[in-house]
């Protein structure tokens, strides 16, 4: 079960990083490659009313 309820606030806040699938759930569009991307991702995490998003280091 997903914590996301599909409010869309994350992809409305950071549309260049987060899109949505056919059901309205977030889809990450790209890795964070700059300080601006990190700040935009942090903003998306903050606005999520369900606290369903987090930022984690890439595996690799």
TORKOL-4160 file (C-alpha; in steps of 0.2 Angstrom, whole numbers, padded with zeros to 4 digits, m for minus):
60
<pt num="1" X="0000" Y="0000" Z="0000"/>
<pt num="2" X="0006" Y="0017" Z="m0004"/>
<pt num="3" X="0007" Y="0032" Z="0008"/>
<pt num="4" X="0004" Y="0043" Z="m0007"/>
<pt num="5" X="m0014" Y="0049" Z="m0010"/>
<pt num="6" X="m0011" Y="0057" Z="m0027"/>
<pt num="7" X="m0014" Y="0075" Z="m0021"/>
<pt num="8" X="m0001" Y="0081" Z="m0034"/>
<pt num="9" X="0007" Y="0094" Z="m0024"/>
<pt num="10" X="0025" Y="0087" Z="m0027"/>
<pt num="11" X="0024" Y="0087" Z="m0046"/>
<pt num="12" X="0015" Y="0104" Z="m0045"/>
<pt num="13" X="0030" Y="0111" Z="m0035"/>
<pt num="14" X="0044" Y="0103" Z="m0045"/>
<pt num="15" X="0038" Y="0098" Z="m0062"/>
<pt num="16" X="0055" Y="0096" Z="m0070"/>
<pt num="17" X="0059" Y="0083" Z="m0057"/>
<pt num="18" X="0043" Y="0074" Z="m0053"/>
<pt num="19" X="0029" Y="0069" Z="m0066"/>
<pt num="20" X="0014" Y="0059" Z="m0063"/>
<pt num="21" X="0008" Y="0042" Z="m0069"/>
<pt num="22" X="m0010" Y="0038" Z="m0076"/>
<pt num="23" X="m0017" Y="0037" Z="m0058"/>
<pt num="24" X="m0009" Y="0053" Z="m0052"/>
<pt num="25" X="0005" Y="0046" Z="m0042"/>
<pt num="26" X="0022" Y="0054" Z="m0043"/>
<pt num="27" X="0036" Y="0048" Z="m0055"/>
<pt num="28" X="0054" Y="0053" Z="m0053"/>
<pt num="29" X="0059" Y="0060" Z="m0070"/>
<pt num="30" X="0078" Y="0063" Z="m0067"/>
<pt num="31" X="0092" Y="0061" Z="m0054"/>
<pt num="32" X="0097" Y="0076" Z="m0044"/>
<pt num="33" X="0111" Y="0084" Z="m0053"/>
<pt num="34" X="0113" Y="0101" Z="m0045"/>
<pt num="35" X="0110" Y="0111" Z="m0030"/>
<pt num="36" X="0095" Y="0118" Z="m0038"/>
<pt num="37" X="0088" Y="0101" Z="m0041"/>
<pt num="38" X="0091" Y="0096" Z="m0023"/>
<pt num="39" X="0082" Y="0112" Z="m0017"/>
<pt num="40" X="0067" Y="0108" Z="m0029"/>
<pt num="41" X="0066" Y="0090" Z="m0022"/>
<pt num="42" X="0067" Y="0096" Z="m0004"/>
<pt num="43" X="0052" Y="0108" Z="m0008"/>
<pt num="44" X="0042" Y="0093" Z="m0015"/>
<pt num="45" X="0046" Y="0083" Z="0000"/>
<pt num="46" X="0040" Y="0097" Z="0012"/>
<pt num="47" X="0024" Y="0100" Z="0003"/>
<pt num="48" X="0018" Y="0082" Z="0003"/>
<pt num="49" X="0003" Y="0081" Z="0015"/>
<pt num="50" X="0005" Y="0063" Z="0017"/>
<pt num="51" X="0024" Y="0063" Z="0020"/>
<pt num="52" X="0025" Y="0050" Z="0007"/>
<pt num="53" X="0041" Y="0057" Z="m0001"/>
<pt num="54" X="0059" Y="0056" Z="0005"/>
<pt num="55" X="0077" Y="0060" Z="m0003"/>
<pt num="56" X="0089" Y="0046" Z="m0002"/>
<pt num="57" X="0107" Y="0044" Z="m0009"/>
<pt num="58" X="0108" Y="0035" Z="m0026"/>
<pt num="59" X="0114" Y="0017" Z="m0025"/>
<pt num="60" X="0129" Y="0014" Z="m0036"/>
